[in-house]
Structure formats: structure tokens, C-alpha cells
Amino acid sequence: MNTNIMTPIKDLKINQDCRHFKGDVPCLPHKRENVICETCPHYDPIKERILIIKLGAAGDVIRTTPLLRKLKQVYPARHITWLTQSPELVPADWVDQILSFDLKNIVALQASQFDLLINLDKDREACALANQIAARKKQGFGLNQFNRCYPLDQNAEAKFLTGVFDSANKANTKSYPQEIFEICGFEFQGEKYILSNFADRNYQWNISEPKPIVGLNTGCGGRWPSRLWPERNWIELARQLKAQGNGVLILGGPEEHEKNLRIAQQSGATYLGHFPLPQFINLVDQCDLIVTAVTMATHIAIGLGKKIVLFNNIFNKHEFELYGLGEILEPAIKCDCFFARECPHHSMEHIYVPTVLTTCERLLSQL
């Protein structure tokens, strides 16, 4: 075929539905082998165009990734686009197009068409986009006539109710992966997270701690400070873990920097500082066991297959799928601070160091 620039498009075979076709620049097979659509051996037609809207939070993006395994199974000729505020956490090997949540991508999506749209966020901006973007089938959440989040179909009703009524949330016995699978009409069968450890970036770590290494993630983010475990407890736990011959690595973000310096100084544990997300994930990968409150690090640890001790005081523990990697520890007192920003009873004080230490020992013995 003549692909001269003067050839009318109607006389050209252009595989618009090919996975490799880009529309504005030459595709990879053409650049690599100079092949053209008519005779291209790499033609890979797309049958289903799927859009996932899962903007945040970062931990929620990670724990949404099991859905990709099911979509791959059900739709072998799919093309998946994922819109998110955490593009580095979306596995590039499983998603054809990863879009950051910005104006240029929103504008493009508003003029795009999909066969299946899955919106798993209840935030208004995500729901508004779910309304605006054209798709033959929509699942999850959208905006109703009162400009509020509502379930797009019956499959999303249970998850909708857990966000509206504490009583429904407390009664829920399903994990988050189970809930999102049901929103999509699937049955969750233990599909695991998909998360890169970013080993290809060749981060160099100077860690002189012995193995096994226990990572202590001391922060909890700013939304629910009621999840914070007392600093003195972190210090004591680090001391005792080290006394037992374990390595201890202190983990956290910029908000925990000063605290982590103090914990390291008073316990003898190693603290290397705070890092951009991919580097932080790679640092977590240096550990064998992670002790953490419910934070993004929870899902990083699970995604990397690490043993985990998870502190929980304000959430329904059933939402956490640990895949047999660890244990959930809750306060020894009964507390009604469900989703409370401040706990009047300081319930985290009642997760005791000896209990955590024993749990660590039990999990480390399984390595």
C-alpha cells in the first residue's frame, strides 16, 4: 500500500481499534519495524474500552489493583484507562493508559467514549465525571439531581450505605476488595494487590541493621490523628525488638520527621529520612515485617507481600484484607470513636507494647 502523504485516508487501511494505534504519533511497531496497518502482524484489536475512576487516596488506589486481575480474565481484549491522583501507584503493565487527574485529561475524557465506566470514588468530582463521560455501561457512583453521590446500580448500594450510615458500616463484614468486586458484578476470590517495588530504579540503601528487619511506620496522616500510637510506645517497641536481635527501621513521611529522629535517637534504631513515594515503597521492601496504623503504608506492605501488624481503632476491621500476611491489633478497651478525628478515651494508648512485641515475634517466626 502506498502511504504517501497525498493518499486519501479513505484509500488507507488504518486500524483505529488496534491497541498499538495512537492517533497522533506513529505506533511502536511502525517505529520499530516500519510496518503499516494493512500488513501489520502486531494488529491487536480492542473489544472493550474500560475506564476506571479511582482518584485516591493512595492506599485505596493500591487496594483497588486486584480488580485488574479480574478485568483481565473477563475481558481478554480490553483496553483499560485509569484516572487517578496517584499515577505512580497504578501498575503500568496492567493498564494501557494511566491518566493523572488534571484539566487536560479531564477535558479529553469528557469527549471520549467507553464500553464500561467504573467509578469507585464517592467524591463529587469523581461522581461528576462519571456522569459526564460517555459509556455504554456505568458502575459505581455518580451524582444525582441533588448534586450528591448516589449508586449507579444495585451492585453499588451496599457500599453507598456504608458511607452514609455508621450503623451500616459497623455491620459490614466484607473486605474492601470484596466490596469493589461486587460493585463490578464479580465475586472476590482472593485476587492480590499489584504493586511495583521500583527495584528497577536501583535505589541504594545504607542499612546496617541485622535481618530480619522490622519497619515501624509511625505516622497516620492528618485526617484522623486519633490513629496515632504514642511516641513513647514506638521507642519502647524499637528497643525491645532490637534487644531480641532484630533490625529496626523507622519509617514515615515529612510530618513524622522530627518524631522519627527522636525515636531513632532514643531507641538505637535506624532512620534514613523521608522520601518520594516510589523510593519509600522500595525502602519498605527492604523490611520483612511492617508495624503500622491504618495508612498508605498498610497497603504498600500488603502489596509487597510483607508480614504486617496493623493497628486499628476507628475503622471496621473487616474492611482490611491481609491475605494471611499478618494480624490486626485493636485497643484493649471498648471505644465508640468510630471514624472520630479525636478519641475521647485515647484508645490507641490501649494497644500495649508487650502485645505488639509478642505479635511481631509470632509473625517473624513464620518467615
N, C-alpha and C positions, 0 to 999 in steps of 0.2 A: 504493500500500500504506500502511496505517496503521502508523506506527512509534511509536504511543503506548506509553508505558511499561507499560501494562496489557495490551498484546497478547502472548499466549503466544508463546514463542520458536518453537514448532512451526509457527506460522502465518506466521512471518517467513522470508524468504529471506535468508540470511547466507552470503556467500561466504567460508567459512573458509579455503579454499585460495587466496584471492587474495593476490598479492604485497603489496598495499597494506593488507590487513586486519591489525590489530594485536592485537585481542582484549581489550585493557584500556583503550584510549583510541580516540577517533574517528580514522579514517584521514585522510590528507591530502586525497584527492579530496572526501570528505564535508565536511571543514572548509572547503575552498576553494570548492566548488560546491554544497554541500548535497545531493549525490546520495546515493541509497541503493542497496543491493546489487542489488535486483531490476531496476533500470533503469540501472545504472551503466555508462557507456561505457568506463570505465577498468578494467573487470574483467580481471585478468591472472592466469590460473590457474597455479599452480606444479605442475610434474610431478615434479621430483626435488629432494628436500631433502638438501643435501650439507653435511657438517661437515668442516672442515679443522682438525686439531690441529697447530699448529706454534708452539710456545711461544717458542723462542729458538734461538740467540742472535739479536741484532738483524740482523746481516749475513745469517744464514741465513733469517730471515723475508723479507728483501728478495729473496734469490735463489730463494725459493720462488714469488714472484709470477708468473713465466712460466706456471706451471701454470694460473692463472686464464684465460689466453688459450685454452688447450686445453679447459678445462671449459666455457667459454662456447660454444665451437664444437660440442662433443659434446652438451652439454645446454642447448639454447637456452631451455628453460623452467625452468631451475634456480633454486633459492634457496640461496645459499651463506652459511653461518655459519663464521667463523674465530675460533678461540680462541687467544690469544697473550699474551705478556708485553710485546709492543711494538705496541699497537693503533694508534699514530700512523703506523706504517710500512705498515699494510695499506691498500691503495687502496680508499677508500670508494665510488668509482664502480663498482667491480667486485665488491664483496662486500656482500650485503644486510644482514648482521648481524655486527658486529665486537665480540667479547667479550673483555674483559680476564680474565686468569687470576686470579680471586678466588672467594671462597667462594660468593657469591650466584649467580654464573654457573655454577659447578661444580654446585651443587645443582639449578639449573634444567636443566642439560644431562643430569643423571642421570635426570631424569623425561621427557626429550624422546625423540623418535624421528626417525630419518633413513633415507633410502634408501641413502645412501653415506657412510661414515665413512672419512676418510683421515688416519691418524696418521703423521707423518713424523719424530717425535721418538722417541729411544730412552730418554729419561729415564723413571724409574719412574713418576712422577706422570702423565706423558702416557700411558704404556702402560696404567696402571691405569684411567684414564678411558676409554681405548679399549675396555677390557674391559667397563666398567660401562654405557656409553651404548648404547642400543638402535639397531641399524641393520640393514637387510636385507643389506647387503654391507659388509665392512670390509677396508681395505687398509693396508699399512704394518706397524706394530708394536704388539704387546700384551704382556701379562705371562703367563708360563707357570706351571705348577704349582710351580716352584721360585722364584716371585716375581721372575723375571728376564725381561728383554726377549727377545722372540722374533719372528720374521717371521710375519705373519698368513697369508701365502700364498707361493707360489713366486716371485712377482714381487719380493718384498722380500728374498729370500735373499741375493742378491749384496751388497746394501747392508749387510745384517746382518753378513756375513762380513768386510767391510772395517773394521767397527768392533771385531771380535773378534780378528782376526789381522793383525799388521803386514804379514806376507807378502802377504796378500790385498789390503791397502790399497796396498802398493807396486806390485803387479801391475795395479792398476786403471788403465784408460786412458779412463774415462768422466768427463765433467764432472758436477758436482753437478746441474744441471738435467736432464741426460740420465738420471742415476740416479733422480731422483724421478719423472720422466715414466714410466720403466719400472716403477717401483713401482705406478703407477696404470694400467699396461697401455697406455701411449701411446708413440709414437715422437717424440723431441725433434727439432724441425725449426727450431731457431734462434729460438724464441719469446723475446722480450726481457723484461727486468725491467719492472715497472710501479712507478714511484716519483714522488711529487709533489715539486716543488721549493719548495712552500709560498710561491710568489710572491704568492698572494692575501693573505698576512699583511703585505705591504708593509714588510718589514724594510728599514731604512735603513743603508747601509754607507758609511763614510768611507774609501775605499781610494784612495790617491794613487799606487799602483803603475801602471806602464805595461802595456799589453797586448802580448803575451799574458801571462797571469798563471799562474804555476806554484804550485800548492798543495803544500806539504811537510807531510805528516801524520806527525808524529814519534813517536807512541806505538804501543803494540801490545797494550794491555790487560794484566791481571795474570796471566792463566793460563799463558802461555808467554813469559816475558821473554826467552827465547833468540832471539826475533824482533827484538829491538831493534837498530837501526843506531846506531853510535856518535855521540854528540853532536857531536864534532869534525867528523865527516863531513857532518852536516846543515849545520853552519856553513860549511864549505868549499863545499859544493854551492850553498848560497844565495848566497854571494859570487860564485861563478863565473857562475851564472845571471844575476845582476844585472849583472855586468860585460859580459855579452853583450847587455844591453838588455832583458832580460825582467823582468816584475814577479814578485815572490816573496811569497807569503802563507804564514805559518806557521800550521798547524792542529793541533788536539789538544783533549783534554779536561782536566778538573781535575788529573789525575795528571801531565800534561805542562806545567802552567802555569809553574812556575819554570824548567824547562828551556827552554821556548819563549821566555820573557823573555830568557834568556841568548843563545839562538840569534839572536833578533831584534837584540839589542843589539850582538852581535859581527859580524853579517853585514850589517846595514842593511836587512834585510827587514822587512815589516810583520807584526805580531802584534796581533790585535784582542781576544784573550781567548778564553775558552771559553763555550759557550752551550748552552741546551737543544736537544734533538735536532732539532726542526723548523728552528730558527734555524741550527743547524750545517749542516744539509743545504742551506739557502738560501745559506750562506756558501760551501760547496763549489761551488755552482752559479755563483758569481762567477769561478771559476777555469776555465782552459782545459785544463790538464794537472794530474794529481794524481800525486805520488810517495808511495808508502805501502808499509808492510809489510802482511801479510795481517791486515786488521782490518775493522771495520764500514765504515770509510771506503772500502775497496776496492769494496764493493757499492754504496755511495752514488754513487761516481764512475761506476761502470758503469751504474747506474740512471739517472743524469743524462746519460749519453752522453758523458762526458769522456774525453779521452785519459788513459792511465794507464801508469805504470811501477810494476810490482808486485814487491816483494822477497819472495822465498820461500826458506826454508832448511829448514823442518821438515815441510812437507806434500808430498803428491803433487801436482805442478804440474798434472796432468791434470784435477784437480777444478775448476780455475778456467776458466770460460767468459768470455773477454774480448770476444767479439763483434767481433773485429778492431780494438778500440779501443786496444790497447797491447801491451806486451811484459812478459814475466816475466824478472826477473834473479835468478840464483841464485849462491851463493858459488863462487869460482874454484877452491876445493878440494873434494875429495870428503869428505863428512861423513856419519856414520850417526846423527846426532841426530834421528831420526825421531820427531816429537811429543815431543821432550825439552823439559822445562822449562828446563834449563840445558844449554848446548852446551859440552862439554869442550874443543872446538877453537875456540870463539868464531868460528863460521863466518861470522857477519854482518860480521866485520872484513874478510872477503874478497870483499865486494861493493864495488868500488872507485869512488871519486868520478869519475874520468875516464870509466869505463864508463857510469855513470849519466848523466853530462852528455851524452855522445855519444848515448845513447838518447833523452834529452829533446830534443836538437836534431833528431833524426830524426823524432820524433813531432810536434814543433811545426811542422816544415816541411810536415806534412800538413794543417795547419789551413786 
